[in-house]
């Protein structure tokens, strides 16, 4: 099954994904640099020694949550780039149907068509299915 994308469209989406990857990598690197901040390290060491888990620890955890969200998006972008170089880009990973070009422009790392994405998000909100 071939993706219904022209070469020009694929090139455009590849460029968008590469730019996004660059931005995400820079953001993650910048946030990791904050994590290496000596003051923060000292604070963390103190918390480990004294069991004094204060608000600062929560803030560190929030930073980490942000990094892991960025890392998750970076993984999606990398996966989309891998699909672009091979086959299957622009096809829904759930139902195999084509993902509209407009959706790909808005979100080049989209792996699902809108219907499947909405179903996946609804399932995520509900939590894992009780029976499967
Ligand atoms: Zn689908």
py3Dmol code that shows the C-alpha trace and the ligand (Angstrom):
import py3Dmol

protein = """\
ATOM      1  CA  UNK A   1       0.000   0.000   0.000  1.00  0.00           C
ATOM      2  CA  UNK A   2       1.497   3.333  -1.020  1.00  0.00           C
ATOM      3  CA  UNK A   3       0.978   6.555   0.871  1.00  0.00           C
ATOM      4  CA  UNK A   4      -1.055   9.115  -1.059  1.00  0.00           C
ATOM      5  CA  UNK A   5       1.654  11.755  -0.766  1.00  0.00           C
ATOM      6  CA  UNK A   6       3.655  13.387  -3.532  1.00  0.00           C
ATOM      7  CA  UNK A   7       7.451  13.563  -3.334  1.00  0.00           C
ATOM      8  CA  UNK A   8       7.219  17.302  -2.723  1.00  0.00           C
ATOM      9  CA  UNK A   9       4.805  16.759   0.171  1.00  0.00           C
ATOM     10  CA  UNK A  10       7.075  14.116   1.672  1.00  0.00           C
ATOM     11  CA  UNK A  11      10.063  16.455   1.385  1.00  0.00           C
ATOM     12  CA  UNK A  12       8.134  19.230   3.075  1.00  0.00           C
ATOM     13  CA  UNK A  13       7.015  16.984   5.937  1.00  0.00           C
ATOM     14  CA  UNK A  14      10.535  15.583   6.324  1.00  0.00           C
ATOM     15  CA  UNK A  15      11.896  19.120   6.659  1.00  0.00           C
ATOM     16  CA  UNK A  16       9.207  19.980   9.224  1.00  0.00           C
ATOM     17  CA  UNK A  17       9.989  16.851  11.248  1.00  0.00           C
ATOM     18  CA  UNK A  18      13.739  17.494  11.152  1.00  0.00           C
ATOM     19  CA  UNK A  19      13.200  21.081  12.323  1.00  0.00           C
ATOM     20  CA  UNK A  20      10.948  19.846  15.149  1.00  0.00           C
ATOM     21  CA  UNK A  21      13.531  17.249  16.136  1.00  0.00           C
ATOM     22  CA  UNK A  22      16.214  19.926  16.312  1.00  0.00           C
ATOM     23  CA  UNK A  23      13.994  22.153  18.489  1.00  0.00           C
ATOM     24  CA  UNK A  24      13.071  19.296  20.820  1.00  0.00           C
ATOM     25  CA  UNK A  25      16.685  18.213  21.214  1.00  0.00           C
ATOM     26  CA  UNK A  26      17.689  21.783  22.071  1.00  0.00           C
ATOM     27  CA  UNK A  27      14.834  22.053  24.596  1.00  0.00           C
ATOM     28  CA  UNK A  28      15.720  18.776  26.262  1.00  0.00           C
ATOM     29  CA  UNK A  29      19.396  19.722  26.397  1.00  0.00           C
ATOM     30  CA  UNK A  30      18.522  23.098  27.944  1.00  0.00           C
ATOM     31  CA  UNK A  31      16.309  21.468  30.564  1.00  0.00           C
ATOM     32  CA  UNK A  32      18.931  18.862  31.367  1.00  0.00           C
ATOM     33  CA  UNK A  33      21.403  21.674  31.856  1.00  0.00           C
ATOM     34  CA  UNK A  34      19.047  23.108  34.474  1.00  0.00           C
ATOM     35  CA  UNK A  35      18.992  19.669  36.093  1.00  0.00           C
ATOM     36  CA  UNK A  36      22.780  19.813  36.321  1.00  0.00           C
ATOM     37  CA  UNK A  37      22.575  23.136  38.097  1.00  0.00           C
ATOM     38  CA  UNK A  38      24.896  22.733  41.157  1.00  0.00           C
ATOM     39  CA  UNK A  39      22.404  24.418  43.501  1.00  0.00           C
ATOM     40  CA  UNK A  40      19.729  21.964  42.450  1.00  0.00           C
ATOM     41  CA  UNK A  41      22.142  19.071  42.818  1.00  0.00           C
ATOM     42  CA  UNK A  42      23.028  20.216  46.334  1.00  0.00           C
ATOM     43  CA  UNK A  43      19.374  20.447  47.179  1.00  0.00           C
ATOM     44  CA  UNK A  44      18.726  16.988  45.857  1.00  0.00           C
ATOM     45  CA  UNK A  45      21.651  15.550  47.787  1.00  0.00           C
ATOM     46  CA  UNK A  46      20.394  17.187  50.953  1.00  0.00           C
ATOM     47  CA  UNK A  47      16.932  15.742  50.410  1.00  0.00           C
ATOM     48  CA  UNK A  48      18.422  12.304  49.935  1.00  0.00           C
ATOM     49  CA  UNK A  49      20.392  12.620  53.163  1.00  0.00           C
ATOM     50  CA  UNK A  50      17.803  14.246  55.386  1.00  0.00           C
ATOM     51  CA  UNK A  51      14.518  12.978  53.963  1.00  0.00           C
ATOM     52  CA  UNK A  52      13.554  16.652  53.676  1.00  0.00           C
ATOM     53  CA  UNK A  53      11.421  16.440  50.531  1.00  0.00           C
ATOM     54  CA  UNK A  54      10.238  19.974  50.013  1.00  0.00           C
ATOM     55  CA  UNK A  55       8.585  21.983  47.267  1.00  0.00           C
ATOM     56  CA  UNK A  56      11.911  22.223  45.454  1.00  0.00           C
ATOM     57  CA  UNK A  57      11.752  18.497  44.922  1.00  0.00           C
ATOM     58  CA  UNK A  58       8.320  18.850  43.394  1.00  0.00           C
ATOM     59  CA  UNK A  59       9.681  21.474  41.021  1.00  0.00           C
ATOM     60  CA  UNK A  60      12.478  19.152  40.022  1.00  0.00           C
ATOM     61  CA  UNK A  61       9.906  16.466  39.358  1.00  0.00           C
ATOM     62  CA  UNK A  62       7.910  18.888  37.206  1.00  0.00           C
ATOM     63  CA  UNK A  63      11.044  19.644  35.194  1.00  0.00           C
ATOM     64  CA  UNK A  64      11.518  15.939  34.695  1.00  0.00           C
ATOM     65  CA  UNK A  65       7.880  15.546  33.624  1.00  0.00           C
ATOM     66  CA  UNK A  66       8.430  18.247  31.026  1.00  0.00           C
ATOM     67  CA  UNK A  67      11.591  16.549  29.811  1.00  0.00           C
ATOM     68  CA  UNK A  68       9.824  13.219  29.542  1.00  0.00           C
ATOM     69  CA  UNK A  69       7.001  14.852  27.564  1.00  0.00           C
ATOM     70  CA  UNK A  70       9.566  16.357  25.205  1.00  0.00           C
ATOM     71  CA  UNK A  71      11.325  13.008  25.003  1.00  0.00           C
ATOM     72  CA  UNK A  72       8.018  11.338  24.137  1.00  0.00           C
ATOM     73  CA  UNK A  73       7.402  13.803  21.336  1.00  0.00           C
ATOM     74  CA  UNK A  74      10.967  13.364  20.121  1.00  0.00           C
ATOM     75  CA  UNK A  75      10.338   9.618  19.966  1.00  0.00           C
ATOM     76  CA  UNK A  76       7.193  10.230  17.871  1.00  0.00           C
ATOM     77  CA  UNK A  77       9.127  12.542  15.538  1.00  0.00           C
ATOM     78  CA  UNK A  78      11.933   9.983  15.145  1.00  0.00           C
ATOM     79  CA  UNK A  79       9.370   7.257  14.440  1.00  0.00           C
ATOM     80  CA  UNK A  80       7.679   9.450  11.812  1.00  0.00           C
ATOM     81  CA  UNK A  81      11.040  10.140  10.140  1.00  0.00           C
ATOM     82  CA  UNK A  82      11.734   6.403  10.090  1.00  0.00           C
ATOM     83  CA  UNK A  83       8.348   5.781   8.445  1.00  0.00           C
ATOM     84  CA  UNK A  84       9.094   8.535   5.924  1.00  0.00           C
ATOM     85  CA  UNK A  85      12.331   6.921   4.793  1.00  0.00           C
ATOM     86  CA  UNK A  86      10.629   3.548   4.526  1.00  0.00           C
ATOM     87  CA  UNK A  87       7.019   2.748   3.811  1.00  0.00           C
ATOM     88  CA  UNK A  88       3.926   3.458   5.823  1.00  0.00           C
ATOM     89  CA  UNK A  89       4.234   7.167   6.433  1.00  0.00           C
ATOM     90  CA  UNK A  90       0.853   8.874   6.011  1.00  0.00           C
ATOM     91  CA  UNK A  91      -0.959   5.650   6.813  1.00  0.00           C
ATOM     92  CA  UNK A  92      -2.787   5.170  10.080  1.00  0.00           C
ATOM     93  CA  UNK A  93      -0.900   2.695  12.268  1.00  0.00           C
ATOM     94  CA  UNK A  94      -4.234   1.448  13.639  1.00  0.00           C
ATOM     95  CA  UNK A  95      -6.526   0.997  10.636  1.00  0.00           C
ATOM     96  CA  UNK A  96      -4.089   1.423   7.718  1.00  0.00           C
ATOM     97  CA  UNK A  97      -6.217   4.169   6.197  1.00  0.00           C
ATOM     98  CA  UNK A  98      -4.637   7.311   4.741  1.00  0.00           C
ATOM     99  CA  UNK A  99      -3.958  10.243   7.065  1.00  0.00           C
ATOM    100  CA  UNK A 100      -5.084  13.467   5.323  1.00  0.00           C
ATOM    101  CA  UNK A 101      -2.238  15.714   4.184  1.00  0.00           C
ATOM    102  CA  UNK A 102      -3.742  18.668   6.115  1.00  0.00           C
ATOM    103  CA  UNK A 103      -3.487  16.645   9.327  1.00  0.00           C
ATOM    104  CA  UNK A 104       0.127  15.764   8.560  1.00  0.00           C
ATOM    105  CA  UNK A 105       0.977  19.413   7.925  1.00  0.00           C
ATOM    106  CA  UNK A 106      -0.554  20.353  11.284  1.00  0.00           C
ATOM    107  CA  UNK A 107       1.097  17.418  13.031  1.00  0.00           C
ATOM    108  CA  UNK A 108       3.804  15.758  10.898  1.00  0.00           C
ATOM    109  CA  UNK A 109       4.443  13.060  13.501  1.00  0.00           C
ATOM    110  CA  UNK A 110       0.787  11.932  13.502  1.00  0.00           C
ATOM    111  CA  UNK A 111       0.707   8.140  13.448  1.00  0.00           C
ATOM    112  CA  UNK A 112      -3.067   7.725  13.406  1.00  0.00           C
ATOM    113  CA  UNK A 113      -5.989   9.047  11.393  1.00  0.00           C
ATOM    114  CA  UNK A 114      -8.311  11.387  13.254  1.00  0.00           C
ATOM    115  CA  UNK A 115     -10.909   8.714  14.050  1.00  0.00           C
ATOM    116  CA  UNK A 116      -8.313   6.311  15.494  1.00  0.00           C
ATOM    117  CA  UNK A 117      -6.545   9.133  17.361  1.00  0.00           C
ATOM    118  CA  UNK A 118      -9.797  10.178  19.009  1.00  0.00           C
ATOM    119  CA  UNK A 119     -10.520   6.585  19.946  1.00  0.00           C
ATOM    120  CA  UNK A 120      -6.999   6.201  21.408  1.00  0.00           C
ATOM    121  CA  UNK A 121      -7.310   9.420  23.397  1.00  0.00           C
ATOM    122  CA  UNK A 122     -10.729   8.453  24.716  1.00  0.00           C
ATOM    123  CA  UNK A 123      -9.310   5.088  25.770  1.00  0.00           C
ATOM    124  CA  UNK A 124      -6.403   6.830  27.487  1.00  0.00           C
ATOM    125  CA  UNK A 125      -8.810   9.036  29.438  1.00  0.00           C
ATOM    126  CA  UNK A 126     -10.773   6.007  30.535  1.00  0.00           C
ATOM    127  CA  UNK A 127      -7.653   4.103  31.455  1.00  0.00           C
ATOM    128  CA  UNK A 128      -6.760   0.629  30.224  1.00  0.00           C
ATOM    129  CA  UNK A 129      -9.729  -1.501  29.122  1.00  0.00           C
ATOM    130  CA  UNK A 130     -11.096  -3.735  31.866  1.00  0.00           C
ATOM    131  CA  UNK A 131     -11.368  -6.736  29.601  1.00  0.00           C
ATOM    132  CA  UNK A 132      -9.066  -7.547  26.714  1.00  0.00           C
TER     133      UNK A 132
END
"""
ligand_1 = """\
1
ZN
Zn -7.101 4.924 11.580
"""
view = py3Dmol.view(width=600, height=400)
view.addModel(protein, "pdb")
view.setStyle({"model": 0}, {"cartoon": {"style": "trace"}})
view.addModel(ligand_1, "xyz")
view.setStyle({"model": 1}, {"stick": {}})
view.zoomTo()
view.show()
